[in-house]
Amino acid sequence: MATLIRTPHPANPLSIAVLLFGSGCAVLDAPTVDTAEPEPVLTAAGPVAPQAPNRFELAYAGQSVIGEPQLVRIDGDNTLSDLAREYGLGYDEIVAANPGVDPWLPGEGTPVLLPTQYILPSGVRSGIVLNVASKRLFWFPEPAAGEPRLVYTFPIGVGRVGWETPTGSTVVVAKAKDPNWYVPLSVREEHEAMGDPLPAVVPPGPDNPLGNYVLKLDMPGYLIHGTNQPSGVGMRVSHGCVRLYPENIEFLFPEIGNGTAVTIVNEPYLLGERDGELFFEGHAPLEDDTETPEHHLDVAFERFAEEYRVQLPVDAEQHIHSVASAGHGVAVRVYDYDTDEYLARAIAVTNTVEPDPDAPTLDEVRDMIDEVMAAETEEDVAADAVGAAE
């Protein structure tokens, strides 16, 4: 049976349909488009209520793009970290999507793009899939009879440089509520060297970095857990474990059973399709990635060609390279040939951030992030010293 892929352009009534048959690869011709530079549009009818931040229905088996980009305006002393947590994003995601906006003092009324359209990682559509490059978790629950297929997605914190979160396939082997943290020797040694010694065991409570819930993986030493520092979600701040916002791990904990498959991938560049339209999402590769950006792009093109049995035209690949170099992590419609086309279709939504009297102050959040950065610097210095001594 033929697969129909369309490449419509919203400003042009012309569209091209290509029938792809089961044998061989076809070349997907790009539509003729107006190359005039459009003026970015940062407003839309509304504002309206925001989309649900985590739960999305999949209308058909091949759908690999979910959600829509949204736009919200700063209210009062909102920070980008406040908006990220409210709308289901991580810190790095929202900062990358808003270059030039001060994350701590964005300013009253400043429009902020919410990159809340996502391309699913390639291949696996069951269990939990973690993409360390986009810093997101995707959970594909088995649908009940007659119910739609769903995917849930949450931002995650992953391992920092030198403590990378490993890729590969594993399963959940144990769960715990209000866990003790048995501090690995390597972590105790690191903190000891920094003058911040840790006990061998940290009991449950506000000082426990695992938060209130833990999913143990069949990878020795690696966990999916909550956190006592939510501002670090969406960043590379852990010793290799995967962190979620407390409310997200609280939701997942009763839903995930022992034996649930967990696939961890590193895919900074993603191609996806929804209703015949082709989308591309490009994140800055991890600083310590052993593969080149060009290699990751080649792999993304190969996966697309294998799944859809179609070869992208040269100008589309060149456009994708341009989007990838920006590293803003926002899903872009490829055949608009405009790196900022998402601005015109971002949905203006209401600002639903409510002040939290128990939330850390701006200075406290900055101090926490400074501590993480200082720890990385001290770790690098210590490693250099050891190398020199050897």
Summary of the structure (lengths in Angstrom):
residues: 390
radius of gyration: 21.8
end to end distance: 64.0
largest distance: 68.5
contacts: 1160
relative contact order: 0.19
helix: 25%
strand: 27%
